[in-house]
Amino acid sequence: MTIDRDERAVVVFNQPEDGRYRHEEKLPFGATVELPEPVSITLDTGPLKEFAD
């Protein structure tokens, strides 16, 4: 996952294969991000709004 402050979004990478990610999804700040196992956590990206330009 990366944070794009200019776009006010997070980019979530998934579906790794052969050392690369086959899929990425850009979500706006404020979205809830579900990270699958083995991490298994939910991230609230709302607080990131405070750090955007």
MIGUVEX-392260 format. One record per atom (N, C-alpha, C, O): atom name; x, y, z; chain; residue number from 1. Coordinates in pm, whole numbers. Layout:
N
a u v w c k
CA X Y Z A NUM $
...
END
This chain:
53
a u v w c k
N 85 -116 0 A 1 $
CA 0 0 0 A 1 $
C 90 123 0 A 1 $
O 192 128 69 A 1 $
N 51 222 -78 A 2 $
CA 120 350 -77 A 2 $
C 19 461 -51 A 2 $
O -101 443 -70 A 2 $
N 69 574 -8 A 3 $
CA -15 690 18 A 3 $
C 20 798 -83 A 3 $
O 136 836 -97 A 3 $
N -81 848 -154 A 4 $
CA -63 954 -252 A 4 $
C -130 1080 -197 A 4 $
O -251 1097 -211 A 4 $
N -50 1167 -135 A 5 $
CA -107 1286 -72 A 5 $
C -163 1383 -175 A 5 $
O -264 1449 -149 A 5 $
N -101 1392 -293 A 6 $
CA -151 1483 -396 A 6 $
C -289 1441 -447 A 6 $
O -376 1525 -471 A 6 $
N -309 1311 -463 A 7 $
CA -437 1258 -510 A 7 $
C -535 1235 -396 A 7 $
O -652 1202 -419 A 7 $
N -487 1252 -272 A 8 $
CA -568 1226 -152 A 8 $
C -626 1085 -158 A 8 $
O -747 1065 -143 A 8 $
N -537 987 -181 A 9 $
CA -579 849 -199 A 9 $
C -471 753 -148 A 9 $
O -355 790 -132 A 9 $
N -514 631 -123 A 10 $
CA -420 522 -95 A 10 $
C -428 425 -212 A 10 $
O -533 406 -272 A 10 $
N -316 366 -244 A 11 $
CA -311 267 -351 A 11 $
C -277 133 -286 A 11 $
O -173 118 -222 A 11 $
N -368 37 -303 A 12 $
CA -351 -95 -244 A 12 $
C -312 -191 -356 A 12 $
O -380 -202 -457 A 12 $
N -201 -261 -335 A 13 $
CA -152 -358 -433 A 13 $
C -187 -498 -384 A 13 $
O -176 -527 -265 A 13 $
N -230 -584 -477 A 14 $
CA -261 -722 -439 A 14 $
C -238 -816 -556 A 14 $
O -197 -773 -664 A 14 $
N -266 -941 -535 A 15 $
CA -248 -1048 -632 A 15 $
C -102 -1060 -677 A 15 $
O -73 -1048 -796 A 15 $
N -11 -1084 -582 A 16 $
CA 130 -1097 -620 A 16 $
C 154 -1222 -704 A 16 $
O 96 -1328 -680 A 16 $
N 240 -1206 -802 A 17 $
CA 276 -1319 -888 A 17 $
C 412 -1290 -951 A 17 $
O 433 -1183 -1010 A 17 $
N 503 -1383 -939 A 18 $
CA 636 -1370 -998 A 18 $
C 706 -1240 -956 A 18 $
O 770 -1175 -1038 A 18 $
N 693 -1204 -828 A 19 $
CA 761 -1086 -777 A 19 $
C 698 -952 -812 A 19 $
O 756 -847 -786 A 19 $
N 579 -954 -870 A 20 $
CA 507 -830 -906 A 20 $
C 362 -842 -862 A 20 $
O 311 -951 -840 A 20 $
N 299 -727 -850 A 21 $
CA 156 -726 -817 A 21 $
C 76 -713 -946 A 21 $
O 105 -628 -1030 A 21 $
N -24 -799 -961 A 22 $
CA -105 -799 -1083 A 22 $
C -220 -699 -1077 A 22 $
O -279 -668 -1180 A 22 $
N -252 -648 -959 A 23 $
CA -368 -561 -946 A 23 $
C -337 -450 -846 A 23 $
O -269 -472 -747 A 23 $
N -388 -331 -873 A 24 $
CA -381 -222 -777 A 24 $
C -515 -150 -776 A 24 $
O -584 -142 -878 A 24 $
N -548 -97 -661 A 25 $
CA -676 -26 -645 A 25 $
C -649 105 -573 A 25 $
O -586 106 -467 A 25 $
N -697 215 -630 A 26 $
CA -681 347 -568 A 26 $
C -811 381 -496 A 26 $
O -919 380 -555 A 26 $
N -799 413 -368 A 27 $
CA -914 446 -285 A 27 $
C -895 584 -224 A 27 $
O -783 618 -183 A 27 $
N -1000 664 -217 A 28 $
CA -988 798 -160 A 28 $
C -966 793 -10 A 28 $
O -1007 699 58 A 28 $
N -900 898 42 A 29 $
CA -888 910 188 A 29 $
C -1028 905 246 A 29 $
O -1120 969 194 A 29 $
N -1044 832 352 A 30 $
CA -1174 813 414 A 30 $
C -1230 675 390 A 30 $
O -1320 630 461 A 30 $
N -1175 605 290 A 31 $
CA -1220 469 261 A 31 $
C -1164 374 367 A 31 $
O -1063 402 431 A 31 $
N -1231 262 384 A 32 $
CA -1184 156 471 A 32 $
C -1111 54 385 A 32 $
O -1163 10 283 A 32 $
N -991 18 427 A 33 $
CA -909 -77 352 A 33 $
C -900 -206 431 A 33 $
O -856 -207 546 A 33 $
N -940 -315 369 A 34 $
CA -934 -448 431 A 34 $
C -810 -519 379 A 34 $
O -799 -546 259 A 34 $
N -717 -551 469 A 35 $
CA -599 -626 431 A 35 $
C -622 -773 467 A 35 $
O -652 -804 582 A 35 $
N -609 -862 369 A 36 $
CA -639 -1003 393 A 36 $
C -532 -1074 477 A 36 $
O -432 -1013 515 A 36 $
N -555 -1200 503 A 37 $
CA -457 -1282 575 A 37 $
C -328 -1284 496 A 37 $
O -334 -1281 373 A 37 $
N -216 -1289 555 A 38 $
CA -193 -1316 697 A 38 $
C -200 -1191 785 A 38 $
O -185 -1203 907 A 38 $
N -223 -1073 728 A 39 $
CA -229 -950 807 A 39 $
C -364 -938 878 A 39 $
O -369 -916 999 A 39 $
N -471 -953 803 A 40 $
CA -608 -953 857 A 40 $
C -639 -832 944 A 40 $
O -675 -845 1061 A 40 $
N -625 -713 886 A 41 $
CA -663 -593 959 A 41 $
C -747 -502 869 A 41 $
O -746 -515 747 A 41 $
N -819 -412 932 A 42 $
CA -897 -312 862 A 42 $
C -838 -176 896 A 42 $
O -820 -142 1013 A 42 $
N -809 -98 792 A 43 $
CA -751 35 811 A 43 $
C -852 142 775 A 43 $
O -912 138 668 A 43 $
N -870 237 864 A 44 $
CA -953 354 837 A 44 $
C -860 463 786 A 44 $
O -773 508 860 A 44 $
N -876 505 661 A 45 $
CA -787 603 603 A 45 $
C -835 747 625 A 45 $
O -773 842 576 A 45 $
N -943 764 697 A 46 $
CA -997 897 725 A 46 $
C -897 993 788 A 46 $
O -891 1108 745 A 46 $
N -818 949 888 A 47 $
CA -723 1040 950 A 47 $
C -616 1094 853 A 47 $
O -553 1196 882 A 47 $
N -595 1028 740 A 48 $
CA -495 1077 644 A 48 $
C -535 1211 582 A 48 $
O -449 1283 530 A 48 $
N -663 1244 587 A 49 $
CA -709 1371 532 A 49 $
C -638 1490 597 A 49 $
O -619 1594 534 A 49 $
N -599 1474 723 A 50 $
CA -533 1580 797 A 50 $
C -393 1612 742 A 50 $
O -342 1722 763 A 50 $
N -332 1516 672 A 51 $
CA -196 1533 625 A 51 $
C -185 1566 476 A 51 $
O -75 1581 424 A 51 $
N -299 1577 408 A 52 $
CA -298 1608 265 A 52 $
C -284 1757 243 A 52 $
O -328 1839 324 A 52 $
N -222 1791 132 A 53 $
CA -207 1933 96 A 53 $
C -338 1993 53 A 53 $
O -344 2111 20 A 53 $
END
